[in-house]
Amino acid sequence: MKPDSITYFAYGANLDRHGMQLRCPGCRPLSRAVLPDHRLVFRGAADIEACTGESVHGALYRVTPDGLAALDRFESYPRFYTRKTVSVLPESREPVAAVVYQMAKRKGQGPPWDGYLDIIIGGCRDWGIPEAYIRTVIKAAAASYFGGQ
């Protein structure tokens, strides 16, 4: 039996609430959240990778199975991104299982596509994600021009 709703962790373009509503009608924004022991990297688009001691800030949404299918299409799952379940810490600080997308081909780094970084930063600010983390996002984008962090 499929669940009626799925908790989804957004860390890239899907931080933009308006864009998320267009891609995934009926999704419900829940709260900010943190994915521990991972870092944000850019490979043209945002990606996450395991990194002890670092964390990725993002947001949680409640989506329906149809909404998850829409996200799968947007993320070009399973060709471009794979999907997995991770444990994130929402503002309540009680761990929650959430679906997240991670790039399928994880080699190297590359700068974000034109306008993409602005979408992520705007989404971060809309969610009230700390400015210190936004600086981390900008540094990750800058590092991607040189192939590493």
Wavefront OBJ file of the C-alpha trace (Angstrom):
o trace
v 0.000 0.000 0.000
v 1.419 3.410 -1.014
v 1.497 6.218 1.537
v -0.940 9.097 1.015
v 1.844 11.623 1.431
v 5.617 11.739 1.360
v 7.989 14.079 3.162
v 10.429 15.631 0.687
v 13.653 17.528 1.531
v 14.509 20.343 -0.906
v 17.975 21.907 -0.983
v 18.257 23.383 -4.500
v 15.804 24.969 -6.937
v 12.851 23.435 -5.071
v 13.487 25.798 -2.171
v 11.588 28.266 -4.360
v 8.011 27.843 -3.074
v 6.362 29.287 -6.189
v 8.363 27.030 -8.489
v 7.567 24.062 -6.271
v 3.827 24.786 -6.514
v 4.100 24.919 -10.302
v 6.035 21.650 -10.464
v 4.169 19.874 -7.704
v 0.629 21.303 -7.332
v -0.841 20.777 -3.894
v 2.494 20.293 -2.141
v 2.489 21.657 1.372
v 5.485 23.561 2.791
v 6.295 22.234 6.272
v 9.451 23.714 7.809
v 13.128 24.359 7.451
v 15.355 21.349 8.032
v 18.996 20.328 8.102
v 20.606 17.251 6.571
v 23.590 16.473 8.820
v 26.916 15.051 7.659
v 26.448 16.195 4.058
v 27.600 19.170 2.024
v 26.219 21.040 -0.954
v 28.173 20.865 -4.217
v 27.429 22.044 -7.724
v 27.635 19.895 -10.826
v 25.760 22.368 -13.018
v 22.822 21.767 -10.663
v 22.915 21.394 -6.893
v 23.879 18.052 -5.412
v 24.649 16.660 -1.986
v 27.433 14.389 -0.878
v 28.377 12.807 2.434
v 30.763 14.945 4.486
v 31.186 14.352 8.214
v 30.651 17.461 10.310
v 29.012 19.587 7.614
v 25.312 20.064 6.951
v 22.938 21.064 4.188
v 20.087 23.415 5.003
v 16.823 23.079 3.158
v 13.086 22.776 3.508
v 10.541 20.043 3.978
v 7.411 19.672 1.884
v 4.570 17.205 2.103
v 3.835 15.793 -1.365
v 1.372 13.254 -2.701
v 2.456 10.221 -4.724
v 1.408 12.160 -7.861
v 3.511 15.085 -6.650
v 6.490 12.799 -6.178
v 5.998 11.525 -9.745
v 6.009 15.171 -10.924
v 9.249 15.776 -9.009
v 10.703 12.626 -10.572
v 10.043 14.126 -14.007
v 11.485 17.507 -13.014
v 14.623 15.890 -11.568
v 14.973 13.506 -14.557
v 14.807 10.542 -12.199
v 16.427 8.034 -12.479
v 18.758 9.225 -15.292
v 20.028 12.506 -13.815
v 19.097 12.207 -10.137
v 18.516 9.141 -8.008
v 16.107 9.202 -5.108
v 16.785 8.027 -1.568
v 15.444 8.433 1.949
v 17.547 10.289 4.502
v 17.128 11.411 8.096
v 16.802 15.193 8.431
v 16.385 17.471 11.418
v 13.418 19.825 11.098
v 13.010 22.794 13.408
v 11.395 20.476 15.979
v 14.829 18.747 16.135
v 13.178 15.310 16.076
v 14.659 13.363 13.134
v 12.313 12.792 10.195
v 12.693 10.454 7.228
v 12.514 12.398 3.972
v 12.985 11.698 0.287
v 15.879 13.550 -1.330
v 17.366 13.587 -4.819
v 21.085 12.993 -5.377
v 22.866 13.050 -8.727
v 23.323 9.684 -10.394
v 26.682 10.546 -11.989
v 28.716 12.098 -9.227
v 32.020 13.001 -10.895
v 33.670 16.377 -10.622
v 32.036 19.709 -10.107
v 30.755 22.411 -12.406
v 29.410 25.923 -11.979
v 25.676 26.439 -11.546
v 23.628 27.141 -14.638
v 22.776 30.793 -15.362
v 20.223 32.133 -12.892
v 20.167 28.889 -10.881
v 22.157 30.198 -7.916
v 19.770 33.186 -7.631
v 16.809 30.788 -7.400
v 18.483 28.859 -4.584
v 19.496 31.991 -2.664
v 15.998 33.466 -3.072
v 14.494 30.226 -1.784
v 16.864 30.198 1.182
v 15.874 33.741 2.101
v 12.173 32.996 1.646
v 12.481 30.079 4.089
v 14.536 32.172 6.549
v 17.610 29.971 6.216
v 20.527 31.666 8.028
v 22.692 34.065 6.045
v 25.787 32.175 7.217
v 24.544 29.130 5.303
v 23.705 31.267 2.254
v 27.377 32.323 2.240
v 28.248 28.598 2.265
v 26.052 28.120 -0.824
v 27.813 30.987 -2.593
v 31.237 29.559 -1.659
v 30.201 26.122 -2.981
v 29.140 27.726 -6.256
v 32.414 29.673 -6.496
v 34.452 26.532 -5.715
v 32.696 24.676 -8.517
v 34.413 26.928 -11.066
v 37.726 25.494 -9.896
v 36.650 21.859 -9.436
v 36.550 21.562 -5.660
v 35.849 22.973 -2.238
l 1 2 3 4 5 6 7 8 9 10 11 12 13 14 15 16 17 18 19 20 21 22 23 24 25 26 27 28 29 30 31 32 33 34 35 36 37 38 39 40 41 42 43 44 45 46 47 48 49 50 51 52 53 54 55 56 57 58 59 60 61 62 63 64 65 66 67 68 69 70 71 72 73 74 75 76 77 78 79 80 81 82 83 84 85 86 87 88 89 90 91 92 93 94 95 96 97 98 99 100 101 102 103 104 105 106 107 108 109 110 111 112 113 114 115 116 117 118 119 120 121 122 123 124 125 126 127 128 129 130 131 132 133 134 135 136 137 138 139 140 141 142 143 144 145 146 147 148 149
